[in-house]
Amino acid sequence: MKYVTASEMQEIDRRAIEEFGIPSILLMENAGRAVAEEVQCLLKGKKDEVAIFCGKGNNGGDGFVAARHLANQGTKVHVVFFQSPSDMKPDPLVNFKILQKMNVSLIDCSVKFDPQKIKNAIHRSKVVVDALFGTGLSKPIEGNAKEAIDLMNALQASVVAVDIPSGLNADTGKIMGICVEAKITITLGLPKKAFCISSAKELIGKVVVADISIPRELLN
């Protein structure tokens, strides 16, 4: 199996978009749909609730897409988001605006994170999706995001990480201050180099490699 560094995956994404003409929002759509499908497998057809923690950037956008698909399938979804819509990048913003028009619980933590309030809102969730940070994380996690990860790790729920558990360095496997403890990691395109490091394996859980339609020529 092939493993990539964060910069290698970024370059693959860039070439898929610029050379092959794949819209970036299509890659996001495929990623979010793959996450939703894995969450549905965990739910095993039950109408349990799901909480999705969405950070800044495209990782959060993947979470917004997953929320839409789950809601359309009848799942009660709580989306905890950490960036004001006015500051969102174009692709995540498109998907966030769709959620605003749907019957999805949106919990704004862009200014203040109240752990007890969030816990009360999502305490029935059997699955928690970590879409806070992707492979671009370069500094230790602190502030609201740290509190959010503390909360996710403390919940009695199965945690599904999008691409990589938030707080894990994609290249070295080093914990950047704090890290999500995932039951399943749905990694996008190719697995990341950190997944080979033994100390990181207990944080990653089961690895599912999602096909998000990146051309095989680039993956090869």
Secondary structure, 3 states (H helix, E strand, C coil): CCCECHHHHHHHHHHHHHCCCCCHHHHHHHHHHHHHHHHHHHHCCCCCEEEEEECCCHHHHHHHHHHHHHHHCCCCEEEEECCCHHHCCHHHHHHHHHHHCCCCEEEECCCCCCHHHHHHHHCCEEEEEEECCCCCCCCCCCHHHHHHHHHHHHCCCEEEEECCCCCECCCCCCECCCCCCCCEEEEECCCEHHHHCHHHHHHHCEEEEECCCCCHHHHC
